Amino acid sequence: MKHSFVDRYAALDSPIHILEARTKLIGFVSLIIAVLFVPAEREFTFFAYFFLTAALMGISQIPLGFIVSRAVMMLPFVLLAGVGFLWRDPADAAGIYTLFLRSSLCLILLILLTNTTRFSELLHGLRKLRCPPILVLNLAFLYRYLFVITEEVMRMRQARECRRTGRAPVVEELRVLGSMLGAVLLRSFERAERMYQAMHSRGFSGGFPVLAPRRFSWRDLTFVAVIALFIVLSFSDINISRLTL
Amino acid sequence: MHIPDGFISTPFALAMDGLSGAAILYAARRVGRDLADRLIPLMGVLSAFVFAAQLLNFPVLGGTSGHLVGGALLGILLGPMAALLTMATVVIAQALILQDGGLIALGANIFNIGAVTSLSGYLVFRLLAGEQPGGQLLAVSAFVAGWLSTIISASCCALELAFSGPIPLRVAFPAMSGYYALIGLVEGGLTAGALTFLSHSRPDLIKGRIYAKMEARDWIGVLAFVALPIVLLIMGGSSRLPDPLQRLLRLSLDSAPGGHAAYGAALSSGLLIRVGASMALILVVIAAYRWIRRRAGR
């Protein structure tokens, strides 16, 4: 069974991958917020952010095709917004251009953040940033059992595909699918009961010990400083074009 | 239904982040007080289950397909508090693992997909099935709960997109509510099927429902949690709000006595072009979507 949809490029070794998780969380989240706050008429600032994102993309060594295939998620909303703008004044049409630029920049930044960091490190960073422990624990369990339950679902789907011929009426199909989900749900419940007993007998105290492989270093300091400088420059009234030229 | 970043106004998105964060903290404290260590593995495994169950697609129309959202199912089984936590975990993981939905829009997505579905699913099921559900009644109430929860959640999403985002209400609302009324049938069927299966094999899980206890102050918290976004939308969107409302009023006034002619003429002038352009855009985007999906080999 193949499930490479998680963490496919998180194990690379680029200068962004080796940063600490907290640094990346804070850096990328503040970049996303900054992009969201750029006023629509300041086109040059948008292009500055676009070049920064492109540079980060290049440094991170994540293939462009992968990022494009992930960006497909946005298309239904693009469709809705596009149809919506058709029904408005033609004067508003300029707005749709900045809207797409803005949200695709945010999406690429999010893709970069999550694909340069292993999920366990991301959780460790979240815990250190004082996320509620029960939520982080839930995410850890989700990640741990995602593959187990996914394999159960895939095995069951394979078994159904092997045994049926043709298509049943819609209601019958739905009933079968519902029963399959019920069966997986039941197994999940029973698995949780076993896990509870196992955790209890091993002295569970509300958290997992985590190895922290990366420490805050001068690289992290540089990364944060560069991003902070960039955001400050882009929002001050100093003209960036004059500085860079 | 996962809203990407940039499609709702940033202050509203940040306010929803704060609101959903507060709701998660409240639910975590509330759950932690009762049954924390027994519930922790259960919530974790069930969030993995919801995540994995979305792999079981059910073809609906053309290239689109529906799958289990799971909010109503979890709301019925675990009660709104634990279901809110579990669904919030799922939505966060979908943003972090699949980049489904934006990071700053996470609060709004948790509200739409996690909170609204589990709350409305739980409420509808309680109202229809009562305390000791079973048999045909169980299946029918679960179906209605799943169906309604999907529609309500899609309508919330459409309202947010309209009043705080770029998409006009008359496009967003019919498109989203209509489409999800169809998808919701799948959700309802799957919820009913799964619950019926559980009631046959482990009736204690449904009859007992030890987790789903709600107190009076929980209901007050829930009420505040649902009312606040509406207040936010009305306050934040007050500069936009009068516009579509006024236009609607004017339209209804115009079309009332003898205004049909002017109304019809205004509509028909650009209507054909717009409908044609909308259809062409839809076709182009669907074609692009399928092409990219095929190239990505998923």
Contacts between the chains, C-beta under 8 A, distances in Angstrom:
chain1	res1	chain2	res2	distance
A	5	B	97	7.5
A	5	B	98	7.1
A	5	B	298	7.8
A	6	B	97	5.3
A	29	B	103	6.4
A	29	B	104	7.9
A	32	B	5	6.2
A	32	B	102	7.7
A	32	B	103	5.7
A	32	B	104	5.9
A	33	B	10	7.4
A	33	B	104	6.3
A	35	B	5	8.0
A	35	B	6	7.9
A	36	B	5	6.4
A	36	B	6	6.2
A	36	B	10	4.3
A	36	B	13	7.7
A	36	B	104	6.2
A	37	B	10	6.0
A	65	B	295	7.7
A	65	B	296	7.5
A	68	B	292	6.8
A	69	B	292	6.1
A	69	B	293	7.7
A	69	B	295	7.1
A	69	B	296	3.5
A	69	B	298	7.4
A	70	B	98	7.8
A	70	B	99	5.2
A	72	B	289	6.1
A	72	B	292	5.0
A	72	B	293	6.5
A	72	B	296	7.5
A	73	B	2	7.3
A	73	B	4	7.2
A	73	B	98	7.4
A	73	B	99	6.1
A	73	B	100	5.5
A	73	B	101	7.9
A	74	B	4	5.0
A	75	B	285	5.7
A	75	B	288	7.0
A	75	B	289	5.1
A	77	B	3	7.1
A	77	B	4	5.7
A	77	B	7	5.6
A	78	B	285	6.7
A	79	B	281	6.8
A	79	B	282	6.3
A	79	B	285	4.6
A	80	B	161	7.2
A	80	B	167	5.3
A	80	B	171	6.6
A	80	B	172	6.3
A	80	B	175	6.2
A	80	B	176	7.7
A	81	B	7	7.0
A	81	B	166	5.4
A	81	B	167	5.4
A	82	B	281	5.2
A	82	B	285	7.4
A	83	B	171	5.5
A	83	B	175	7.5
A	83	B	278	4.8
A	83	B	281	6.2
A	83	B	282	7.1
A	84	B	166	6.6
A	84	B	167	4.1
A	84	B	168	5.0
A	84	B	171	4.3
A	84	B	172	6.8
A	85	B	166	7.3
A	86	B	274	5.5
A	86	B	277	5.3
A	86	B	278	5.7
A	86	B	281	7.1
A	87	B	168	6.0
A	87	B	170	7.1
A	87	B	171	5.9
A	87	B	274	6.2
A	87	B	278	7.8
A	88	B	168	6.4
A	95	B	166	6.5
A	96	B	166	7.3
A	99	B	6	6.2
A	99	B	7	7.4
A	99	B	166	5.6
A	102	B	5	7.7
A	102	B	6	4.2
A	103	B	4	5.0
A	103	B	5	5.6
A	103	B	6	3.2
A	103	B	7	6.0
A	103	B	102	7.4
A	106	B	4	7.0
A	106	B	5	3.5
A	106	B	6	5.6
A	106	B	102	5.8
A	106	B	103	7.3
A	106	B	104	7.4
A	107	B	4	6.0
A	107	B	5	6.9
A	107	B	99	6.5
A	107	B	102	7.1
A	110	B	5	7.4
A	110	B	95	7.2
A	110	B	99	5.4
A	110	B	102	6.8
A	110	B	103	5.2
A	111	B	99	5.3
A	113	B	103	7.8
A	114	B	96	5.1
A	114	B	97	6.9
A	114	B	99	6.5
A	119	B	96	7.2
A	119	B	97	7.1
A	122	B	96	6.6
A	132	B	24	6.3
A	132	B	25	5.9
A	132	B	28	5.1
A	134	B	28	4.5
A	134	B	31	7.3
A	134	B	32	6.5
A	134	B	36	7.5
A	134	B	40	7.0
A	134	B	85	6.9
A	135	B	24	6.2
A	135	B	28	6.8
A	135	B	85	7.1
A	135	B	88	7.0
A	135	B	89	6.4
A	135	B	92	7.5
A	137	B	40	6.0
A	137	B	44	6.9
A	138	B	40	7.6
A	138	B	43	5.5
A	138	B	44	5.2
A	138	B	47	5.8
A	138	B	85	6.6
A	138	B	86	7.0
A	138	B	89	4.1
A	139	B	89	5.7
A	139	B	92	6.5
A	139	B	93	6.0
A	140	B	44	7.3
A	141	B	40	7.5
A	141	B	41	6.6
A	141	B	43	7.5
A	141	B	44	2.3
A	141	B	45	6.4
A	141	B	47	7.0
A	141	B	48	6.7
A	142	B	44	6.0
A	142	B	47	4.5
A	142	B	48	4.8
A	142	B	51	6.2
A	142	B	89	5.8
A	142	B	90	7.2
A	142	B	93	5.3
A	143	B	48	8.0
A	143	B	93	7.4
A	144	B	44	7.6
A	144	B	48	7.7
A	145	B	44	6.7
A	145	B	45	5.3
A	145	B	48	3.9
A	146	B	48	4.8
A	146	B	51	5.8
A	146	B	52	6.4
A	148	B	48	7.4
A	149	B	45	7.4
A	149	B	48	4.9
A	149	B	49	5.4
A	149	B	51	7.8
A	149	B	52	4.2
A	150	B	51	7.9
A	150	B	52	4.4
A	150	B	55	6.5
A	152	B	52	7.5
A	153	B	52	4.9
A	153	B	53	6.7
A	153	B	55	5.5
A	153	B	56	6.2
A	154	B	55	7.0
A	157	B	55	7.7
A	157	B	56	6.5
A	171	B	189	7.5
A	173	B	58	7.2
A	174	B	58	6.9
A	174	B	186	6.9
A	174	B	189	3.8
A	174	B	190	6.8
A	174	B	193	6.4
A	175	B	189	7.4
A	175	B	193	5.4
A	176	B	193	7.9
A	177	B	56	6.1
A	177	B	58	6.1
A	177	B	189	7.8
A	177	B	190	6.1
A	177	B	193	6.6
A	178	B	189	6.1
A	178	B	190	4.8
A	178	B	191	7.6
A	178	B	192	6.3
A	178	B	193	1.3
A	178	B	194	5.1
A	178	B	196	7.1
A	178	B	197	6.8
A	179	B	193	5.5
A	179	B	194	7.6
A	179	B	196	7.7
A	179	B	197	4.7
A	180	B	56	6.9
A	181	B	53	5.6
A	181	B	56	6.8
A	181	B	68	6.3
A	181	B	190	5.7
A	181	B	193	6.7
A	181	B	194	4.4
A	181	B	197	7.8
A	182	B	193	6.3
A	182	B	194	3.9
A	182	B	195	7.2
A	182	B	196	7.1
A	182	B	197	2.7
A	182	B	198	5.3
A	182	B	201	7.6
A	183	B	197	6.4
A	184	B	49	6.3
A	184	B	52	7.5
A	184	B	53	6.8
A	185	B	46	7.8
A	185	B	49	6.1
A	185	B	73	7.7
A	185	B	194	5.6
A	185	B	197	7.8
A	185	B	198	6.4
A	186	B	197	7.3
A	186	B	198	6.2
A	186	B	201	5.9
A	186	B	202	6.1
A	188	B	45	4.7
A	188	B	46	5.9
A	188	B	48	7.4
A	188	B	49	4.4
A	189	B	42	7.1
A	189	B	45	7.8
A	189	B	46	7.9
A	189	B	202	7.2
A	189	B	205	6.5
A	191	B	45	5.6
A	192	B	41	4.5
A	192	B	42	4.1
A	192	B	44	7.5
A	192	B	45	4.4
A	192	B	46	7.3
A	193	B	42	7.9
A	195	B	41	4.0
A	195	B	45	7.0
A	196	B	37	7.2
A	196	B	38	5.6
A	196	B	40	7.9
A	196	B	41	5.0
A	196	B	42	7.4
A	199	B	37	7.5
A	199	B	40	8.0
A	199	B	41	6.5
A	200	B	37	7.1
A	204	B	37	6.4
A	206	B	36	7.9
A	206	B	37	7.5
